[in-house]
Amino acid sequence: MISVLDRVAALAIADELGHVFAASFDDGDAEHFATDQLPTHADRDDFKLVAAWKENVVGFAYGFTGKRGQWWSDRVAEAIGPELTAEWIGGHFEVVELAVLPEARRQGIGTELMQELMRDLPNPRALLTTYADDRPAPRLYRRLGWQLLVPDLGWGSALYGLDRGVP
């Protein structure tokens, strides 16, 4: 089951989300995620988190409206140059995390999470960074229609964009 959580609901299960985050990434820090990263991002415009449940949370994805002056948007803008920055940075939906427990992968959960995360957003474009090499995450994004904008931003991450066709 996939559910959409607002700020209050997401923060209420921050520890559980932190566990999923830490289990999903080699360098994932559950405490930092639950006490710093998630609360900071939950205060951003248009914050949206979707969670996949079995008995407990097995995966989640979230993002918000990105703009210049935010760390990620500014870091990406410096790496991609003025033309792409003007087209993509600012007012975009920034996909921050997609995390699925290792034992729950290859069941379509990531696809469901991303489809629900992108549903009914006001943003005309969306951006995310992911691995620059060939792993399941970049393949998932390409299957869902994301286009590779920059193969390597200089720190081992690729930039993907999605033109949502929303005016």
C-alpha positions in Angstrom: 0.0 0.0 0.0 1.3 3.5 -0.9 0.2 6.5 1.2 0.9 10.2 0.8 2.2 11.8 4.1 2.2 15.5 4.9 4.9 17.1 7.0 3.3 16.2 10.4 2.7 12.5 9.4 6.2 12.2 7.9 7.9 13.6 11.0 5.8 11.3 13.2 7.5 8.3 11.7 10.9 9.9 11.1 12.7 7.2 13.1 11.1 4.4 11.0 11.9 6.3 7.8 15.5 6.8 9.1 15.8 3.0 9.4 14.7 2.5 5.8 17.1 5.2 4.7 20.1 3.7 6.5 19.3 0.2 5.3 19.0 1.4 1.7 22.3 3.3 1.4 25.8 2.2 2.3 26.5 5.5 4.0 23.0 6.1 5.3 22.8 7.7 8.8 19.4 7.0 10.3 19.7 9.5 13.2 20.9 12.4 10.9 18.2 11.6 8.5 15.4 11.5 11.1 16.6 14.5 13.2 18.1 16.9 10.7 17.6 16.1 7.0 13.9 15.2 7.0 12.8 18.0 9.4 14.7 20.6 7.3 13.2 19.4 4.0 9.7 19.0 5.5 9.6 22.7 6.0 10.2 23.4 2.3 7.5 24.5 -0.1 5.3 21.7 -1.5 6.9 19.0 0.6 5.5 15.6 -0.3 6.5 12.2 1.0 5.0 8.9 -0.2 5.6 5.7 1.8 5.1 2.0 0.9 3.8 -0.2 3.6 3.7 -3.9 4.2 3.4 -4.4 8.0 5.9 -1.5 8.3 7.4 1.0 6.0 9.4 -0.8 3.3 10.2 2.3 1.2 9.6 6.0 0.7 10.3 8.8 -1.7 10.0 12.5 -1.1 10.7 16.0 -2.5 9.7 19.6 -2.5 9.8 22.7 -4.7 13.4 23.6 -5.3 14.8 27.1 -5.8 18.0 29.0 -6.0 19.5 29.8 -2.6 19.0 26.2 -1.5 22.2 24.1 -1.1 21.3 21.4 -3.7 19.9 23.7 -6.3 22.9 26.0 -6.1 25.4 23.2 -6.2 23.8 21.7 -9.3 23.6 25.2 -10.9 27.3 25.7 -10.5 28.0 22.3 -12.1 25.7 22.6 -15.1 26.2 26.2 -16.4 23.8 29.0 -17.1 21.8 27.6 -20.0 20.6 24.4 -18.2 20.3 26.4 -15.0 17.9 28.9 -16.6 15.8 26.1 -18.1 15.7 23.7 -15.1 16.6 25.3 -11.8 14.0 27.1 -9.8 10.4 26.1 -9.4 11.3 22.5 -10.1 10.2 19.6 -8.0 13.3 18.3 -6.4 13.2 14.5 -5.8 15.4 14.2 -2.7 15.3 10.5 -1.8 13.9 7.2 -3.0 14.7 4.4 -0.6 13.5 0.8 -0.6 14.6 -1.8 1.9 17.0 -4.3 0.2 14.7 -7.2 0.9 11.7 -5.4 -0.7 13.5 -4.5 -3.9 12.6 -5.9 -7.4 8.9 -5.9 -6.5 7.9 -2.7 -8.3 7.8 -0.6 -5.1 10.3 2.0 -6.4 8.1 2.5 -9.5 4.9 2.8 -7.5 6.6 5.3 -5.1 7.9 7.5 -7.9 4.6 7.5 -9.8 2.7 8.5 -6.7 5.3 11.1 -5.8 5.0 12.8 -9.2 1.2 12.7 -9.3 -0.7 16.0 -9.1 2.4 18.3 -8.6 2.1 21.9 -9.7 5.7 22.0 -10.9 6.3 21.9 -14.7 9.7 20.2 -14.3 11.4 17.8 -11.8 15.0 17.1 -11.1 17.0 14.5 -9.2 20.5 13.2 -8.9 21.4 9.6 -8.8 24.4 7.3 -9.5 26.4 8.1 -12.5 27.0 4.4 -13.2 24.6 1.8 -14.4 22.6 0.6 -11.4 18.9 -0.1 -10.8 18.0 3.5 -9.8 19.1 5.2 -13.0 17.5 2.5 -15.0 14.2 3.0 -13.1 14.2 6.7 -13.8 14.9 6.3 -17.5 12.0 3.7 -17.7 9.7 6.3 -16.1 10.6 8.9 -18.7 13.3 10.9 -17.0 16.0 12.2 -19.3 19.7 12.2 -18.5 20.7 15.9 -18.5 24.3 15.6 -17.3 26.0 12.2 -17.1 28.4 13.2 -14.3 28.2 16.4 -12.3 31.8 16.0 -11.1 31.1 14.1 -7.8 29.9 10.8 -9.2 26.2 11.8 -9.6 24.2 12.2 -12.8 21.5 14.8 -13.2 18.1 13.7 -14.5 15.2 15.9 -15.5 11.5 15.3 -16.2 9.5 17.7 -18.2 6.0 17.1 -16.8 4.2 19.1 -19.5 2.4 21.2 -16.8 2.0 24.9 -17.8 
